[in-house]
Amino acid sequence: MIGVKILGAGKCAPENIATNEDFAKIVDTNDEWITTRTGIKKRHIANGEPTWFLGARAAKAAVENAGIKPDEIGLIIATTITGDYSTPSVSCIIQREIGAKGSMAIDVNCACSGFVYGFDMAKRYLQTDCGLKYALVVSSEELSKITDYTDRSTCVLFGDGAAAVVLERCDDTIYAAYLGADGTGAQYLLAKSYESHTPFSNGGVKIEDDMPKRENHCLYQDGKEVYKFATKTLPLACQKTCEILGMTPGDLNCIVPHQANKRIIETAAKNLSLPIDRFFLNLEEYGNTSSASIPIALCDAIDTGAIKRGDKVCLVGFGAGLTYGSVIFEY
């Protein structure tokens, strides 16, 4: 079976940190309320660093860790929902910053599932005969850009950060992916983008899209519906990916889930009949960093020895769209 090998990994988180106590100063909340409902204690918040900067720092760390030269990278896939520009892409700026001259550069917007989608896309490019030797997948997010800091139900959840991996093709190894989406749930998690206002239009055409009416660009979340979706799709995606390989979830050494909410992960563990310690958690330190949360957790799992060479690892995420996905590979 054709799979991939992680040659190197790296992360970057802003030095500026907001604790639960800090949030208690700006909204009606407290440390106990946040911790018991989410498992989050603090999150890193950008203090002027752009999204591309965090991604480039993580990418440089991953390339250095891989022991390769930047110009050996043939593909950069960047995942984000908080790019600094409509164009150019985050991936193009990261390419410039790390010196990966001539590489393909692609941005992916799959929200919190982005890294899983990007990981699988990179694998599929590497397995073709297109001359690629190494691929870089980097997820960089600054959810602070689109967080409403007057909404106590959502503002305590989100943080900023980036992480990246360098991948190469690996034959005779395990690999499987299970990716999907449910656009009928698009209205449950969203942030508005730009609207068209020109001298040539008067706003006379009204198209209903069944989305919540929002006056700003901040994140809106229907917490109850997102929780229902997440607790269903996280174990489903993991189980389906295992079935492709003829495995069971119990055969996995480590599961690295999207770090959204500790209760969601605990429910998934119960539904998969697995102990919670089979899941790697670090949301206490970072909060929800959207597509960056899985690779940041992956980096920490590697650094702490929770993931070792030869381990069977599952990356599984869910997010706005609604999207979901899982990949299993051998580290």
Buried (B, 14 or more C-beta within 10 A) or exposed (E): EBBBBBBBBBBBBBEBBBBBEEBBEEBEBEBEBBBEBBBBBBBBBBEEBBBBBBBBBBBBBBBBBBEBEBEBBBBBBBBBBBBBEEEBBBBBBBBBBBEBEEBBBBBBBBBBBBBBBBBBBBBEBBBEEEEBEBBBBBBBBBBBBBBBBEBBEBBBBBBBBBBBBBBBBBEEBBBBBBBBBBEEBBBBBBBBEEEEEEEEEEEEEEEEEEEEEEEEEBBBBBBEBBBEBBBBBBBBBBBBBBEBBEBEBEEBBBBBBBBBBBBBBBBBBEBBEBEEEBBBBBBBBBBBBBBBBBBBBBBBBBEEEBBEEEBBBBBBBBBBBBBBBBBBBBB
